[in-house]
Amino acid sequence: MSTRMMHLLAYLKTGPTADQPGGWRHPSSRLDDILEPERYEHIARVLEDACFDGCFFADLFGLYDVHGGSVDAYVRRGGQISFLDPMMVLPLMGRVTRRLGLGATLSTTFHNPYNLARMLASLDHLTKGRVAWNVVTSATDLEARNFGIDELPARDIRYDRADEVLEACMKLWYGWEPDAFILDKERGYFADPAKVHYANYEGRFLKTRGPLSIPRSPQGHPVIMQAGSSERGRVFAARWAEMIFTVQRGISDMQTFYADMKTRVIEAGRPPEHCAILPMLSVSLGETESIARERAEYLSSLVDPELTLAFASSNLGADLTKLKDEASLAELQRNQGMKGSFDLVQQTMKAENLKLQEAASKTWRDRMWIGTPEMIADRMEEAFKAEACDGFVVIPTYHPGMHEEFCRMVVPILQKRGLMRTSYAGSTLRENLRA
């Protein structure tokens, strides 16, 4: 029986800030290369050298303007912005790596199955089977308006459509049989049309005929990622997700989520080991604990209070400057907001006896683990062995320094303890996730 190994995924953005509001102001944070290919090629090499399973780009189809009804806070103060389309960046990263998984965030609410299947299958071919799709149903009306929709449909409706999108994509991806190519120059026989099939999918929300013009990719279909924490989101994840990234405050909350999702995966008819549960974390490292804390305090000093509030408003889908009391939150949110973010806020409110607005403005700190590399490795090992996770999504406080330090200082300790691979077992992302 193979030893269970910890899986690591890197969270990336094609902009100045990944999660820490103000991290771009750190002296070691690169800003001059955000629009340059070398930025993304470099971090891909760093992560592959450390044997990360992969990376993925969080994305938003627009500019956040939830806070104050304006983009001012995000543009002026350097918030989470996608200056480049990750689907253009990932092929660059694929060209300089051989095993690192490469993930894109794409919405089932705004994209149709044929385009999604075509884009992702193309990229999976070009990377020889290393693509992941972070499936989102989107969480803001601003995105809806950019696609000609006045407001988001209800959350359950969005997930119902997402189920259909995945069903349709699967029929398109598997429309070509693996041995369809003949490539016989003598007979002039390129491929066998009997092994290319129409999808003929029709559901409540969409339909597509096919066949896809792209043959079956090395993985068959991309690895499916998902982060839904609502009841409906968990049902969706249990059916489809091979990686779930989640936001939890501590080991107890992580264990509760882990046990719930593993049970749901089994009930959905899938092996529990085929779905990796990956909580998010960031780190502040130091040669001593006191140095690590000084560095964390310095990072905190760079945080802009208005951007922090804007960030919280964006995650919750409600302008917190207009919040009168907790009861008014649902009225402000309507169909917007991320359930996982709200869950973390509630956990923080309960643990620290804070009001909603106070808790929402500090939750990014709860993901930061502070200490020496050995201390960070100890906490990761504790959570991993306590069946609270299958690994982690590592979010940078600043780019590229935090990921570089983590790969240089923490990963070797995990490898020495036999908790993490020292080389890749497979050639595709799915093979490495299941190794």
VMD Tcl script that draws the C-alpha trace (Angstrom):
set ca {
  {0.00 0.00 0.00}
  {1.42 3.39 -1.03}
  {2.16 6.01 1.61}
  {-0.29 8.89 1.70}
  {1.39 12.03 0.41}
  {0.54 15.66 1.03}
  {-0.68 17.60 -2.01}
  {0.24 21.24 -2.54}
  {-1.36 23.71 -4.90}
  {-0.31 27.34 -5.41}
  {-2.89 30.13 -5.59}
  {-1.95 32.78 -8.17}
  {-3.30 35.99 -9.66}
  {-2.33 37.93 -12.78}
  {-2.29 41.10 -10.73}
  {-0.66 42.83 -7.75}
  {-2.50 41.16 -4.87}
  {-3.44 37.53 -4.31}
  {-5.01 37.69 -0.86}
  {-3.09 39.95 1.52}
  {-4.40 43.52 1.06}
  {-1.20 45.48 0.66}
  {1.28 42.70 -0.12}
  {2.23 44.40 -3.37}
  {3.81 47.18 -1.28}
  {6.40 44.80 0.19}
  {9.94 45.78 -0.91}
  {10.49 42.30 -2.38}
  {7.23 42.27 -4.35}
  {7.75 42.47 -8.11}
  {5.47 44.92 -9.92}
  {7.36 45.65 -13.14}
  {6.69 42.23 -14.66}
  {2.93 41.71 -14.11}
  {2.34 41.93 -17.87}
  {5.48 39.99 -18.80}
  {5.67 36.26 -19.70}
  {8.79 35.81 -17.57}
  {6.85 36.44 -14.35}
  {4.66 33.41 -14.88}
  {7.38 31.22 -16.35}
  {9.55 31.88 -13.29}
  {6.94 30.93 -10.69}
  {6.04 27.81 -12.69}
  {9.66 26.64 -12.55}
  {9.88 27.40 -8.82}
  {6.77 25.36 -8.06}
  {7.75 22.43 -10.26}
  {11.23 22.27 -8.73}
  {9.47 21.93 -5.35}
  {7.19 19.16 -6.70}
  {3.93 21.06 -6.16}
  {1.00 19.20 -7.69}
  {0.07 22.37 -9.50}
  {-1.07 25.95 -9.44}
  {-4.21 27.75 -10.45}
  {-5.23 31.30 -11.18}
  {-8.11 32.80 -9.26}
  {-10.02 35.06 -11.62}
  {-12.82 37.59 -11.84}
  {-14.58 38.64 -15.02}
  {-14.45 42.33 -14.26}
  {-13.28 44.82 -11.65}
  {-14.71 44.69 -8.15}
  {-16.98 47.66 -7.48}
  {-19.05 46.27 -4.60}
  {-17.40 48.63 -2.09}
  {-18.93 52.07 -2.48}
  {-20.26 51.16 -5.91}
  {-16.90 52.07 -7.42}
  {-13.69 50.45 -8.67}
  {-11.70 53.18 -6.88}
  {-10.49 51.12 -3.91}
  {-9.28 48.20 -6.02}
  {-7.62 50.28 -8.74}
  {-6.12 52.96 -6.49}
  {-5.00 50.65 -3.69}
  {-3.93 47.56 -5.62}
  {-6.58 44.95 -4.94}
  {-7.21 41.53 -6.44}
  {-7.32 42.34 -10.14}
  {-6.75 40.06 -13.13}
  {-4.74 42.14 -15.57}
  {-4.32 39.16 -17.91}
  {-6.58 36.30 -18.97}
  {-5.10 33.19 -17.30}
  {-5.96 31.09 -20.35}
  {-3.34 33.12 -22.23}
  {-0.78 32.76 -19.45}
  {-1.05 29.03 -18.73}
  {0.39 27.88 -22.10}
  {3.49 29.96 -21.36}
  {3.88 28.17 -18.04}
  {3.24 24.83 -19.71}
  {6.12 25.37 -22.12}
  {8.72 25.72 -19.34}
  {7.49 22.82 -17.19}
  {6.85 19.10 -17.68}
  {4.84 17.92 -14.67}
  {3.30 20.92 -12.90}
  {-0.51 21.02 -13.02}
  {-2.01 24.20 -14.48}
  {-5.45 25.44 -13.44}
  {-7.83 28.07 -14.83}
  {-10.95 29.55 -13.26}
  {-13.91 29.54 -15.66}
  {-17.57 30.17 -14.95}
  {-20.40 27.81 -15.83}
  {-22.86 30.68 -15.46}
  {-21.45 32.73 -18.34}
  {-19.72 30.27 -20.67}
  {-21.36 27.63 -22.83}
  {-20.17 24.01 -22.77}
  {-18.79 23.85 -26.28}
  {-16.41 26.76 -25.78}
  {-15.34 25.48 -22.37}
  {-14.74 21.96 -23.65}
  {-12.82 23.24 -26.67}
  {-10.54 25.60 -24.72}
  {-9.73 23.18 -21.94}
  {-9.21 20.16 -24.20}
  {-6.83 22.20 -26.37}
  {-4.80 23.23 -23.34}
  {-4.80 19.69 -21.96}
  {-3.32 18.46 -25.25}
  {-0.68 21.18 -25.35}
  {0.41 20.43 -21.77}
  {0.20 16.66 -22.19}
  {-2.52 16.20 -19.58}
  {-1.78 18.76 -16.87}
  {-4.88 20.97 -16.89}
  {-7.31 21.65 -14.05}
  {-10.56 23.56 -14.30}
  {-11.56 25.55 -11.24}
  {-15.32 25.46 -11.75}
  {-17.11 28.53 -10.45}
  {-20.71 29.63 -10.73}
  {-19.63 33.26 -10.10}
  {-20.61 35.37 -7.12}
  {-21.12 39.00 -8.19}
  {-23.67 40.91 -10.22}
  {-20.85 42.95 -11.77}
  {-19.74 39.82 -13.62}
  {-23.28 39.09 -14.72}
  {-23.61 42.58 -16.19}
  {-20.40 42.12 -18.15}
  {-22.12 39.17 -19.84}
  {-25.37 41.01 -20.50}
  {-27.30 39.72 -17.48}
  {-28.80 42.19 -15.02}
  {-28.12 40.08 -11.94}
  {-26.99 36.62 -10.93}
  {-29.53 33.82 -10.86}
  {-30.20 32.26 -7.45}
  {-27.33 30.13 -6.09}
  {-29.18 26.82 -6.49}
  {-30.12 27.69 -10.07}
  {-26.49 28.48 -10.84}
  {-25.46 25.07 -9.54}
  {-28.23 23.34 -11.48}
  {-26.85 24.93 -14.63}
  {-23.30 23.99 -13.58}
  {-24.32 20.34 -13.37}
  {-25.61 20.53 -16.93}
  {-22.48 22.29 -18.17}
  {-20.30 19.53 -16.70}
  {-22.55 16.81 -18.11}
  {-22.41 18.39 -21.57}
  {-18.64 18.93 -21.43}
  {-18.08 15.30 -20.47}
  {-20.10 14.11 -23.46}
  {-18.10 16.43 -25.72}
  {-14.72 15.42 -24.27}
  {-15.44 11.73 -24.63}
  {-16.99 12.01 -28.10}
  {-13.74 10.88 -29.68}
  {-12.63 7.32 -28.94}
  {-8.96 7.00 -27.94}
  {-7.98 5.10 -31.09}
  {-9.84 7.26 -33.63}
  {-6.65 8.26 -35.50}
  {-5.46 5.96 -38.31}
  {-2.86 8.23 -39.97}
  {-2.41 5.89 -42.92}
  {-0.77 7.89 -45.72}
  {-0.74 4.94 -48.12}
  {-4.51 4.47 -48.02}
  {-5.32 8.13 -47.42}
  {-7.11 7.17 -44.20}
  {-6.57 9.86 -41.56}
  {-9.12 8.99 -38.84}
  {-12.08 6.67 -38.35}
  {-15.36 8.65 -38.44}
  {-17.14 5.74 -36.75}
  {-15.17 6.58 -33.64}
  {-16.27 10.21 -33.49}
  {-19.65 10.72 -31.81}
  {-22.20 13.49 -31.43}
  {-22.94 14.68 -27.91}
  {-26.61 15.47 -28.54}
  {-26.95 16.84 -25.04}
  {-30.09 18.69 -24.01}
  {-30.95 19.81 -20.51}
  {-33.15 22.35 -18.80}
  {-30.75 25.26 -19.36}
  {-28.66 24.39 -22.40}
  {-28.03 22.03 -25.25}
  {-25.13 21.19 -27.52}
  {-24.83 18.87 -30.47}
  {-21.12 18.33 -30.98}
  {-19.04 16.49 -31.86}
  {-16.10 18.39 -30.47}
  {-13.51 19.07 -33.15}
  {-10.72 18.16 -30.73}
  {-9.76 14.52 -30.07}
  {-9.69 13.05 -26.60}
  {-6.99 14.67 -24.48}
  {-4.33 12.82 -22.46}
  {-6.38 12.98 -19.23}
  {-9.71 12.37 -20.96}
  {-10.94 15.51 -19.23}
  {-9.32 18.18 -17.05}
  {-9.04 17.67 -13.30}
  {-12.11 19.35 -11.76}
  {-11.58 21.82 -8.93}
  {-14.29 23.49 -6.87}
  {-14.66 25.64 -3.77}
  {-18.38 25.76 -3.00}
  {-19.26 25.63 0.70}
  {-23.03 26.06 0.59}
  {-25.21 22.96 0.88}
  {-25.83 22.98 -2.87}
  {-22.15 23.64 -3.52}
  {-21.16 20.63 -1.45}
  {-23.58 18.41 -3.37}
  {-22.01 19.61 -6.60}
  {-18.48 19.07 -5.28}
  {-19.27 15.56 -4.09}
  {-20.34 14.65 -7.61}
  {-17.61 16.33 -9.63}
  {-14.64 17.73 -7.67}
  {-11.24 16.06 -7.63}
  {-9.76 18.94 -5.65}
  {-11.71 21.09 -3.20}
  {-10.08 24.20 -1.82}
  {-11.67 25.53 1.29}
  {-11.24 28.30 3.83}
  {-11.29 27.15 7.46}
  {-10.11 28.82 10.64}
  {-8.55 25.93 12.57}
  {-8.01 22.18 12.66}
  {-11.37 21.46 14.29}
  {-13.27 23.30 11.53}
  {-11.03 21.67 8.92}
  {-11.81 18.20 10.32}
  {-15.54 18.86 10.27}
  {-15.46 19.97 6.64}
  {-13.13 17.11 5.66}
  {-15.33 14.42 7.22}
  {-18.48 15.90 5.69}
  {-17.06 16.08 2.17}
  {-15.44 12.63 2.25}
  {-18.78 11.16 3.34}
  {-20.59 12.98 0.55}
  {-18.06 11.80 -2.04}
  {-18.60 8.19 -0.96}
  {-22.37 8.64 -1.09}
  {-21.97 10.04 -4.61}
  {-20.38 6.73 -5.61}
  {-16.75 7.85 -5.81}
  {-13.67 6.69 -3.87}
  {-12.87 9.28 -1.16}
  {-9.20 9.36 -2.20}
  {-10.28 10.70 -5.60}
  {-11.18 14.04 -4.00}
  {-8.38 15.98 -2.30}
  {-9.48 18.46 0.39}
  {-7.08 21.43 0.41}
  {-7.54 24.27 2.92}
  {-5.94 27.60 2.09}
  {-2.96 28.98 4.01}
  {-0.28 31.61 3.76}
  {2.85 31.86 5.85}
  {5.22 34.32 7.45}
  {8.58 32.59 7.83}
  {11.61 33.51 9.90}
  {14.81 31.99 11.18}
  {13.23 32.34 14.63}
  {9.63 32.70 15.71}
  {10.23 36.29 16.77}
  {11.63 37.18 13.35}
  {8.63 35.52 11.69}
  {6.29 37.58 13.89}
  {8.15 40.79 13.09}
  {7.77 40.02 9.39}
  {4.07 39.32 9.84}
  {3.63 42.59 11.69}
  {5.43 44.40 8.91}
  {3.12 42.83 6.33}
  {0.14 43.92 8.42}
  {1.48 47.47 8.50}
  {1.24 47.59 4.71}
  {-2.47 46.80 4.75}
  {-4.78 49.58 3.66}
  {-7.94 49.63 5.85}
  {-10.18 50.72 2.99}
  {-8.90 47.96 0.70}
  {-9.40 45.44 3.50}
  {-13.02 46.53 3.83}
  {-13.45 46.51 0.04}
  {-11.96 43.00 -0.08}
  {-14.36 41.77 2.60}
  {-17.30 43.42 0.82}
  {-16.35 41.71 -2.44}
  {-16.11 38.26 -0.84}
  {-19.42 38.63 0.97}
  {-21.14 40.23 -2.01}
  {-22.39 43.18 0.05}
  {-21.11 46.71 0.57}
  {-20.21 46.59 4.26}
  {-20.20 50.39 4.45}
  {-23.99 50.13 4.10}
  {-24.36 47.37 6.70}
  {-26.71 48.49 9.47}
  {-26.76 45.21 11.37}
  {-26.20 41.52 10.71}
  {-29.83 41.05 9.74}
  {-29.40 43.47 6.83}
  {-26.58 41.42 5.25}
  {-28.88 39.08 3.31}
  {-30.79 42.05 1.94}
  {-27.56 43.62 0.70}
  {-26.22 40.34 -0.71}
  {-29.26 39.11 -2.63}
  {-27.76 36.29 -4.74}
  {-24.17 37.44 -4.38}
  {-21.29 36.40 -2.15}
  {-19.10 33.40 -1.40}
  {-20.48 31.02 1.21}
  {-16.99 29.87 2.24}
  {-15.98 33.44 3.02}
  {-19.10 33.96 5.10}
  {-18.47 30.72 6.98}
  {-14.97 31.91 7.90}
  {-16.36 35.24 9.07}
  {-18.84 33.43 11.30}
  {-16.07 31.23 12.73}
  {-14.01 34.35 13.51}
  {-16.99 36.14 15.07}
  {-17.61 33.17 17.36}
  {-13.96 32.57 18.27}
  {-13.08 36.20 18.99}
  {-16.46 37.65 19.96}
  {-16.38 40.18 17.12}
  {-19.08 41.93 15.15}
  {-19.55 40.93 11.54}
  {-17.79 43.92 10.01}
  {-14.80 43.55 12.35}
  {-14.48 39.84 11.65}
  {-14.85 40.29 7.89}
  {-12.00 42.78 7.85}
  {-9.48 40.43 9.49}
  {-10.19 36.96 8.09}
  {-7.24 37.16 5.69}
  {-4.99 37.10 8.78}
  {-6.50 33.81 9.93}
  {-4.93 32.07 6.94}
  {-1.42 33.24 7.89}
  {0.66 30.74 9.83}
  {3.63 32.38 11.55}
  {6.84 30.68 12.60}
  {10.06 28.99 11.62}
  {9.99 26.51 8.71}
  {9.95 23.66 11.24}
  {6.98 25.19 13.08}
  {5.02 25.58 9.84}
  {5.86 22.02 8.81}
  {4.75 20.80 12.26}
  {1.34 22.45 11.89}
  {0.89 21.13 8.37}
  {1.83 17.63 9.49}
  {-0.55 17.83 12.44}
  {-3.50 18.80 10.23}
  {-2.59 16.23 7.59}
  {-2.28 13.33 10.03}
  {-5.43 14.40 11.91}
  {-7.47 13.89 8.71}
  {-8.24 17.56 8.51}
  {-6.88 17.85 4.97}
  {-5.07 16.13 2.10}
  {-2.73 19.07 1.64}
  {-2.98 22.82 1.18}
  {-3.55 25.66 -1.25}
  {-0.64 28.00 -0.55}
  {-1.57 31.67 -1.01}
  {1.24 34.21 -1.35}
  {1.34 37.27 0.87}
  {3.61 38.87 -1.71}
  {4.95 37.70 -5.08}
  {7.16 35.86 -5.79}
  {8.99 35.92 -2.45}
  {6.59 34.01 -0.24}
  {6.24 31.05 -2.61}
  {10.00 31.04 -3.15}
  {10.65 30.97 0.61}
  {8.04 28.27 1.18}
  {9.52 26.08 -1.56}
  {13.06 26.63 -0.31}
  {12.46 26.39 3.44}
  {9.32 24.36 4.19}
  {9.05 21.85 1.35}
  {12.43 20.15 2.08}
  {11.33 19.53 5.67}
  {8.07 17.92 4.51}
  {10.02 15.81 2.03}
  {12.55 14.71 4.66}
  {9.67 13.62 6.90}
  {8.22 11.51 4.08}
  {5.10 13.65 3.85}
  {5.69 14.96 0.34}
  {7.08 13.59 -2.89}
  {10.63 14.29 -4.04}
  {9.78 13.54 -7.67}
  {6.61 13.25 -9.72}
  {5.06 9.79 -9.95}
  {3.04 10.39 -13.10}
  {2.99 12.51 -16.22}
  {-0.55 13.92 -15.88}
  {-2.01 15.99 -13.08}
  {-4.62 13.34 -12.28}
  {-1.94 10.64 -12.02}
  {0.03 12.73 -9.55}
  {-3.05 13.52 -7.47}
  {-3.87 9.82 -7.17}
  {-0.32 8.52 -6.73}
}
mol new
graphics top color blue
foreach p $ca { graphics top sphere $p radius 0.5 }
foreach p [lrange $ca 0 end-1] q [lrange $ca 1 end] { graphics top cylinder $p $q radius 0.2 }
display resetview
